[in-house]
């Protein structure tokens, strides 16, 4: 496969996953916005949302205050935000058209219909119901594309490069969402384990479709260390860091078999996966701290993306 085609597929996967992740972040922030002021106090649910999406600095350069409508517009529609949902799906559609012959008809139909459906919304009249409809549309469109790829693509290098993009982006997003909740979201005067804390954690779990999974696995009330265990170390959870790196390692190994050699990308992914397999959540909290662990992981995940690019995509 041409490196240009591989790169386009890799970023197609990343942009579709990023659009889905951003929709989930907005949905979580919108849920938190329903918390009564008597409970939430002076907290801003939209600043952590921008931080989780990795665009708070860019937003702050354009806006003096973080308010609901500008934050939603920036996260969902703004042409000045390369990671906005509209930009992500637009770029994903452009990438899909560039590698049309590597995709199945169902995949092209899913991404093309998502882009056409997105044009119904412009961000200027985002009341709560319209926003919910928009976010549901985005999440369902991304699920259709993901499901179409899983059910219809040949298991060859086109599929593996697409999946590498999906899982690299998913790992980054899960780490950022968890880090923002643990390090930023709860105000200093709020009680850990209190009503606000519980509502925030449940919203975060819903944003990664993990609330039901948490109840199945732990049979317990929401506890930060158990939630961290689920989203970091539990490889049964599809959005956990461990699960993402199990898939990244497997797909990179498939590429090494297909192309007849391994390289630094395989070694880096395997090293991170082994570290996650051998870790215990109590040790992470006690020795390093969850924030420091996640910050280190995000940097490590970004380095893997760069290594994949240097090994295969340039």
N, C-alpha and C positions, 0 to 999 in steps of 0.2 A: 504494500500500500504506500502511496505517496505520503511524505510527511505532511504536506499541506492538507490532504484529505483527513489524515489522522488528527491533525490539530483542529480542524473544523468540527469533526465529530466530538472530540474531547470538550471543546468549548460549547458545543450544542448541548451536551449533557450538563455542563456547569450552569449555563444560563437558564435552562428549564428548571433545574433544581433550585437555583437562586430565586427565581420568580415565585416558586412554591414556598420557599422558606420565608421570603419577604411578606407574602400574603399571610402566613402563619404568625409572623411577628406582629403585623398590624392587627390581626384578629385577637391576639393575646392582649395587646395594649388597649384595644377597644373594649374588651371584657373588663380590664382593670379600671377603665374609665367609668364603669358603672358603680364602683365602690363608693358609698356615701362619704362625703367630706368629713363627717364625724369620725370615720374610721381611717380614711386615707390621709387626712391632715393636709400638709402642704406638698405631698409627693406629686411628681409629674410622671405619668405613665408613658409619655411620648419621648422624653429624653432617653430613658433606657431602651426604648424601641429603636431609636436612631443609633444608639451605641451598639446594640445587638446586630444591626444591619451593617455596621462598620462605616456609617456615613455621618456621624454626629459632627465631626470637625468640618466637613464640607457644608453641612446645613448651617452651622454656626457662622460661617463666613458670609452667608447670604441673608440670615435672619437674626434679629436681636433677641427674640424670645422664642421658646419652644411651645407652640400652641397646637391644638388638635388639627385644624384644617390645613395649615402650612405643612405640618409633619406628614399628614396623609398624602397630600399632593406630592411632596418631595419623594416619599417612599414608593408611591404608586405610579405617578404620571410624569414627574419633572424631567424634561430633556437635559437639565443640568446635572442630573444624578445618573451616572452610567449604570447603577445597580437598581434603578427603579423598575417596577414590574413591567411597565410599558417598554422601556428600553431593553430589558432582558428578553421579553417575548419577541420583540421586533428583531433583535439581533439573532435570537434562536431561529426564527423563521428564515432570515437571510442565510444563516449557516445551513439550515436544512435544505434550502433551495440549491445551495452551492454543491451539496453532496446528495442530491435527490436520488441518484442511481444507487447509493449505498443504503437508502432507507426503504422500508416497505410502504405500500400505498396507505396502509392504516396510520403509520407514523406521520406521513406528510399531511394527511387529512386532519389528524389531531392537532398538529401545530398550526396549520393554516386556519382551521376553524377557530382556534383559540385567538389568533391575531384579529380575525374579522369580528369576533364577539367582543373583543376588548375595545373596539372602536365605538361601541355603544356608550362607553363611559368616558367622561372628560375630567372628573375630579372637581367640578365646580358646584355640584349639588349633591354632596355626599352626606345625606342624613343617615341615621343608623341603619335603616332598612336597605337603602341603596348600597351602602358600604358592605353590609352582610351579603347581599346578592353578588356584588362585584367579587368579593373574596371567595365566595363559594364557586363562582365561575372560574376564577384563576386556579384554585386548588383542583377542581374537577378536570380542567383542561390538562394540567400537568400530570394528574393521575392517568388520564387517557393516553397521553404520550408515553409515559413510563410503562403502563400496562401493554400498550401496543408493541413497544420494543421488546418486552419480556416474552410476549406470546408469539411474535411473528418474525423476529430477526434470526438469521443464521448465527450460530455460535462461532464467529470468526473474529478477525482483528477489528472489523468495524464495530461489532458489538462490544468488544473489550475496551476499546478506546472511549466509546460513548459512556460505558459504565464507570470507567475510571473518573471521568468528569463528574458524574452523578455523586459518587461516594466521596471524592475529595471535597466537593462543595458541601455535602451533607455533614461530614465530620467537622468542618470549619464552623458551620452554622450551629450545630448542637453544642459545641464548646463555647461559642460566643453567647448563646442564650443562657446556658447554665452559669457562665461567669458573670453575666450582667445581673442575674437574679441574686447570686450569692454575694457579689461584691458591691453592687450599685443600688439595686432596686429598693430594698427595705430601708426606710429612713432610720437614722441613728436612734431616735427616741422611741421607735416602735418596738414592741415586744416580740422577740423570736418565739415562734410557736403560738402567737396571738392570732386574732381574726384576720388581720391584714396579711400577715405572713402566710397563713393557710390559703387565703384567696389567691395570693400571688403565685404560690407554688402550684396550685391546681390549674391556674391559667397557663403557666409555663408547660406543665405536663400536657394540657390540651393542645398547646401550640405544636407539640411534636407527636401528637396522637398517642400519648403514653399513659394517660390517667387510668384507663381500664387495665392496661398491662401492669401498672404499679400495684393495683389491688389484687390482681391474680398472683403476682410474684410474692408480695410481702404480707398481705393480709393484715395491714397495720394502718394507722393514721399517717398522714404525710409528715415525714421526717427528712430534713435536708440531707443527712448522710445516706439514707436509703435511696432518695431520689438521685443523688450523685452516683451511687453505686449502679443504679439502673441505667443512667444515661452515659456513664463512662465505661464501666467494666462488664456489664451484662451483655454477652454476645447474642442472646436470644432477642434482644430489643433491636429492631431494624435500624433505628436512628442512633444507637449508641456508638461511642467512639470505637469500642472493641469490635462491634459488628461491621462498621465501615472499614476498619483496617483488615478484618478477615477477608472481606470482599476485595479490597484493593490488592492485598497480597495474592489472592487467588487469580485475579485477572492479569496482574503483572507476570505471574508464573505461566499463565496460558500464553502470553505474548512471548515470553522467553523460550517456551517450547516451540512455538510457531516460527520464530525467527532464529532459533538455534543458538542463542546465547543469553546469559544474564548480564546485569549491569548494576550500577549504583542505585537505580530506582527499586529494583527487587530487594537489594540489601537494606535500603532505608526503610521500606515498608515492612519488611520482616522484622527488623529491629524494633520498630514502634509497636508492632503487633505483639511481639514477645514481651515487651515491657508492660503492655496493658494486661496480657494474660497472667503475668506474675505479680501484678500490683494488688494491693488490698486497700479498700477505701479508708479504713481506719488509719493505715499508715500514711496515706496521702494527706489526710487532714492533720495528723499529728506531726509529721516530720517536715513536710514541705508547705502545706497549706493548699487548699483547693484553687484559690485564685492564681497562685504561682504555678501550680501544676498545669492549669488550663492555658495560662499565658504561654508557657513553654511549649505546650502541645500545639497551639495555634501557629506559633513560629515554625515548629517542626513540620507541621502539615503543609505550610506554605513552601518550605524547602523541598518537600517531596514533589509538590507541583512543579517547581522549577527544575528539579532533577528529571522528572518525566519529560518535560519540555526539551531539555538538553539532550536526553537520550533518544527520544523518538520523534519529536515534533518540529525540529529545526533542520 
